[in-house]
Amino acid sequence: MNTASKPAAANSAPADFFERFTRADGVKHYVLGVNQYAEAVARVAPVDGFIDEYTDLTTWLGKPVLRLNQIEKDCMVVSAVTNSRPRTGVEKLKAAGVNEVMDYFAFADLSHGAVPQLECITDMRKEYTTNTAKFEWIRGLLVDDESRQVFDDILRFRLEANLAAIDKYDFCVDRQYFEPFVAFSDGEVFVDGGGFDGFTSLEFAKRCPGYGGIHFFEPGSDTLVLAKKNMQHLHGVTYHPLGLFDRNTTLSFSSGDGSASHISEEGNVKIEVATLDSVVNEPVTFIKLDLEGAEIAALTGMKQHILDDHPKLAVAVYHYPTDFWKIPEYILSLRNDYRIHLRHYTEGWAETIMFFIPVDN
């Protein structure tokens, strides 16, 4: 993909939207959402209120919280929906007849720093400039046209802050980790790394009812209780109250929304972590990892399983821009007999998954 000639922000929205939204001109100004991004918009603009269909709040930051049917159509709205369904947020506003709408990504770019852009955008711009050759290298290894298209679309979105680049992608996390090229047979042993509430393990069991076992890793005690309840009817599940990492230790974890969750020395939650190699002694056939940015550390801690078992791998690569090339670089340094696919499962920046399929499958 040739992105060098593309502008940093290629949005179809009016270039003067930011200037008009941040001045008091008699037009009502609203923000869709009640979150950190909505607050960032409110810091620079005379916001008349917030729109949220899913909260019990009636006021926030001293402004009313309204339903969509309570706002005037001849208004301006910034959608602060950024994670999984940003397109849906914009479409709902337009379907309601709202006169002018802009997504947060475009608004932040037009602000020239007055409103913070998401790190997935700013960090990718820096990383792509520094390591263009690495991105070209991994694109060249993708084995199918759809993977290359996903790569180009995600890169364009992150470099341009242009939501239109990924407008063909829907929120479809039920299919996440499960594609036609991920073939299952009886006796599969699945590692669910970052199992959360058990949703992925349940989907795996549905697709491979003759599986041999599931190793479920989830360090959050409350979440693990929920997962056990959700998965109580499944057979052969071993629950590990651990995160996966490159060593056995205790870590601090900052809990937050989306990209705000990560391992940090200043973290507010302590979690126990371990290597897969030290915990699971049987061969495994399929490993899924979505670990809030700790994927490379977890892969390092399962080196022997990758070498000995040659498992299928489905790894989240959306947390850090370097993951797009560092994760395949590490896996291929262990063994190069993998075919690589890339898929994306939301309308926003999250849930981009890289698949490593053994060449003998």
Rosetta blueprint (number, residue, H / E / L):
1 M L
2 N L
3 T L
4 A L
5 S L
6 K L
7 P L
8 A L
9 A L
10 A L
11 N L
12 S L
13 A L
14 P L
15 A L
16 D L
17 F H
18 F H
19 E H
20 R H
21 F H
22 T L
23 R L
24 A L
25 D L
26 G L
27 V L
28 K L
29 H E
30 Y E
31 V E
32 L E
33 G L
34 V L
35 N L
36 Q H
37 Y H
38 A H
39 E H
40 A H
41 V H
42 A H
43 R H
44 V H
45 A L
46 P L
47 V L
48 D L
49 G E
50 F E
51 I E
52 D L
53 E L
54 Y L
55 T L
56 D L
57 L L
58 T L
59 T E
60 W E
61 L L
62 G L
63 K E
64 P E
65 V E
66 L E
67 R L
68 L H
69 N H
70 Q H
71 I L
72 E L
73 K L
74 D L
75 C L
76 M E
77 V E
78 V E
79 S E
80 A L
81 V L
82 T L
83 N L
84 S L
85 R L
86 P H
87 R H
88 T H
89 G H
90 V H
91 E H
92 K H
93 L H
94 K H
95 A H
96 A L
97 G L
98 V L
99 N L
100 E E
101 V E
102 M E
103 D E
104 Y H
105 F H
106 A H
107 F H
108 A H
109 D H
110 L H
111 S L
112 H L
113 G L
114 A L
115 V L
116 P L
117 Q L
118 L L
119 E H
120 C H
121 I H
122 T H
123 D H
124 M H
125 R H
126 K H
127 E H
128 Y H
129 T H
130 T H
131 N L
132 T H
133 A H
134 K H
135 F H
136 E H
137 W H
138 I H
139 R H
140 G H
141 L H
142 L E
143 V L
144 D L
145 D H
146 E H
147 S H
148 R H
149 Q H
150 V H
151 F H
152 D H
153 D H
154 I H
155 L H
156 R H
157 F H
158 R H
159 L H
160 E H
161 A L
162 N L
163 L H
164 A H
165 A H
166 I H
167 D L
168 K L
169 Y L
170 D L
171 F L
172 C L
173 V L
174 D L
175 R L
176 Q L
177 Y L
178 F L
179 E L
180 P L
181 F L
182 V L
183 A L
184 F L
185 S L
186 D L
187 G L
188 E L
189 V E
190 F E
191 V E
192 D E
193 G E
194 G L
195 G L
196 F L
197 D L
198 G L
199 F H
200 T H
201 S H
202 L H
203 E H
204 F H
205 A H
206 K H
207 R H
208 C L
209 P L
210 G L
211 Y L
212 G L
213 G E
214 I E
215 H E
216 F E
217 F E
218 E L
219 P L
220 G L
221 S H
222 D H
223 T H
224 L H
225 V H
226 L H
227 A H
228 K H
229 K H
230 N H
231 M L
232 Q L
233 H L
234 L L
235 H L
236 G L
237 V E
238 T E
239 Y E
240 H E
241 P L
242 L L
243 G E
244 L E
245 F L
246 D L
247 R L
248 N L
249 T E
250 T E
251 L E
252 S E
253 F E
254 S E
255 S L
256 G L
257 D L
258 G H
259 S H
260 A H
261 S L
262 H E
263 I E
264 S L
265 E L
266 E L
267 G L
268 N L
269 V E
270 K E
271 I E
272 E E
273 V E
274 A E
275 T L
276 L H
277 D H
278 S H
279 V H
280 V L
281 N L
282 E L
283 P L
284 V L
285 T L
286 F E
287 I E
288 K E
289 L E
290 D L
291 L L
292 E L
293 G L
294 A L
295 E H
296 I H
297 A H
298 A H
299 L H
300 T H
301 G L
302 M L
303 K H
304 Q H
305 H H
306 I H
307 L H
308 D H
309 D H
310 H L
311 P L
312 K E
313 L E
314 A E
315 V E
316 A E
317 V L
318 Y L
319 H L
320 Y L
321 P L
322 T L
323 D H
324 F H
325 W H
326 K H
327 I H
328 P H
329 E H
330 Y H
331 I H
332 L H
333 S H
334 L H
335 R L
336 N L
337 D L
338 Y E
339 R E
340 I E
341 H E
342 L E
343 R E
344 H E
345 Y L
346 T L
347 E L
348 G L
349 W L
350 A L
351 E L
352 T E
353 I E
354 M E
355 F E
356 F E
357 I E
358 P E
359 V L
360 D L
361 N L
